[in-house]
Amino acid sequence: MQKHKLIPVILLAGSLAACSGGHKNVMIVASGSFTVNGNTITVDPSLTHNEQETAFSGDKVTITVKTTSGTTKTFDLTDNGSYLLNLQNDTLIGGIVNYGSTERPGSIGADQLNHIIDSTKQLIAGQNASDEKKTYFVPPFTIKKVSAQDNAKIIGSFNGIPHDNDADGSGKAPEVYKFFTTKQKREKIEELEKEQQKLKSVG
């Protein structure tokens, strides 16, 4: 079976059936517990994190999200593919994970570090989210189609990225997308900026 090794540096700038099955695969991530009953999702908000992958079929699917506080919102899905439904309190940002056959790279250079910091800050502000680049900015209680593949893997903010991405029966590996909360990314930027200062002092 063909496998690809993960390149651990992700540059943010930059389940089900195969696509021919005609499914709308939705990764639901929520702050609180939720239940899925048909096309209705009922959320009980809290500080706990939960996520679930659910497949919907049909030419047009309308998902209704209800909260125990009385809020109701609907989302119309017309295209097949993989979606991220953000029911968390924070915006989610992220994008496609690049797998390759190369070994782990060495330490990040100053220019690359600067690029990661700058592009992440832009994505937090929603400035460089792009379907073409496969980078995404998903505010709370919104849904976003992230892939035409309905078997794409969407990794939520509190789960790690798999190091191997196995090919499916057709010999093609599914796309993998990783998302973080903006809070997580701001904390990461602080760490990177400290590293940036160390590189400047050495230089």
N, C-alpha and C positions, 0 to 999 in steps of 0.2 A: 504494500500500500504506500502510495506516495505521501511524503510528509514534508512540511516546510518548517524551518526553524525560525523562531521569532527574533527579529531585530529589536532590542528592548527600547530603543529611542524612538518615540512617536512624535513626529512633527505635526502639530495641529494645523499649521498653515497648509501646509500642503493642500411545529417544527416539523421539519414537517415535510410536505411534499415538494417536489421540484417545481420550477416555475411553470412547467406545462400543466401542473395540476390546477392552476388558477386560484390560488389562495391569497388572502390578505393576512399576513402573519404580524401580530402586534405584540411587542414587548411592553408590558405595563409595569411602570415603576411608580411606587407611591410612598408618601409619608403617612403611614398608618396601614391598617388592615383593609382588605377589600374582597369582595366576592364578585364572581362573574356568573350571571344568569342569562343565558342567551346572548343578546346584544346589549345587555344592561350591566354596567359596572357600578357597584355601590361601595363607597369609600367611607371608612370611619377614621377620620384624621387623628394622628398621634405622632410621637417622635420616632416610632419604629419604622424601619425600612423594609419594604416588601416588593417583590417583583414576580411576574408570571408571564409566560409566553402563551398566547392564545391565537388560534387560527380561526378566521371567519371566511365563509364562502359566499359567493354571489356577485353579480355584476356591479351592484351598488350595495354597500353595507353602511347602515347608520348605527353608530355606537352612542349610547346614552350613558353619561356619567352622572351619578347622583352622590351627594354627600349627606351624611347624617345630620348636618346643619341645615339642609334644605336647598343647597345649590344644585342646579341641574345644567348640564351642557351637553350638546350633541356634536358629533363629528361624522362627516360623510366621507366614506372611502370608496373611490371609484376605480382605482388602479390596483392591480395585483402587485405584490411585493412585500417588503418588510418595513414596518413602522415602529416608531418609538412614541409611546403615549406617556407624557410626563405628568404624573399626579403628585410630584414632590413639591415642597415649598420653595425650592431653589431652581434656578435655570440650570439646564444640563447642556454642557458643551462637549464636543468630541468629534471623532471621525474614524475613518477606516484605518485598520491596523495593517501595516506593511510587513508581510512575511517574505523571507528570502532564504537562500541557501548559504549565505555568508556566515562566518563565525561572528561572535560578539565583537563589536568595534571597541577600539581603545577609548581612552578618556576623551571627553568632548572638548574641542578647541574653543577659544574665546569667541570667534566669529559665529560658530554654530550655536554656542550658548546664548549669545546676543539675539540671534534669530529666533530661538525657541522662546525666550522671554518676550520679545516684541510681538511675535505672532500670537502667543497665548494671551497677552494683554488685549490685543485687537479682537480675538475671538470672544473673550469675556465681555467685551463691549458690543459684540454682535457685528463687528465691522468686516470680517473676512469669512463669514459663513458662506459656503458655496456648494451647490449640488455638483458642479463641475469638479471642484477640488475634493468633494466628499468630506467636507467639514461642516458641522452643524451647531446651531444655537437654538435650543428648544426651551422656551419659557414655561413656567408652571401652567398646568392645565391646557396644554396644547399638544397636538400630535404632528409628527413629521415623518414623511416617507424617506427612508434613508437608502433603500436599495430596491432595484427591480427584481432581485432574487427574493423569492419568498422563503428561502431556507437560510438567509443570512443570519449570522450570530450577532446579537446585540448584547453587549456586556454593560450592566448597570454600574452605578457609581461606587458600590461597595463590594464588587466582585473583581477578582484578578483576571488578567488576560491569559488564555491558554497558551502554553509554549509551543504546542503542535497544532497544526490545522490540517486534518485529514481530508483527502480528496473523497468525493462521493462516488456513487456507482458509475458516473459518467467520466470519472478521472479528473474532475475539476473541483478544487477546494472552494467551499462557500466563502463569501466575503465576511469579514469580522469587523465589528465596529465597537469602539470603547468610548464610554461617556463618563464624565466627571461633573460634580456640582461646581459652580463657580467658587464656592467657599474652598473646596479642595484645591482648585487651581490657584487661587490667590495664595494659599499657604505654600503651595509648591513654588510659586514665583518668589516668595520670600527666601526660600532655601536656595534657589538658583541665583538670586541676586547676591547672597552671601558668598556663593562660590565665584560669582563674577568679580566681586571685590578682591578675593584671594588671588585670582588670576592677574588682576591689575597690579596688585602689590608685588607679585613675583616679577611681572613684566617691568 
